[in-house]
Amino acid sequence: MKYGVIVLTVMLFLGGSLAAAGTPTDTPATDLPKVVFSHVKYEFDKVVDGTTVTCDFPVKNAGQGILEIGRVKTG
C-alpha cells in the first residue's frame, strides 16, 4: 500500500509540474509536449522489510514540443 501511495504521488507531481509550467500564448497547440506513460500503477507483492523493490515507469513524449521534467519526488 505504501508503494502505491508513492507511485500515485509521483504521477500527480508529474502531471502538476507539466500543468504548472503553463502554455505560452504564442505556442500553437500542435507544438506542445504530451506526456504518455505505458502504465501508471504497479501493485507490489508482499515485501520483506529491508528488501529493495523497484518498478520502472517509462515516459514518452508524444507531442512536438520539448518535454521537461523538472523535479520528481516520492511520498
Secondary structure, 3 states (H helix, E strand, C coil): CHHHHHHHHHHHHHHHHHHHCCCCCCCCHHHCCCEEECCCCCCCCCCCCCCCCCCCCCEEECCCCCCCCCCCCCC
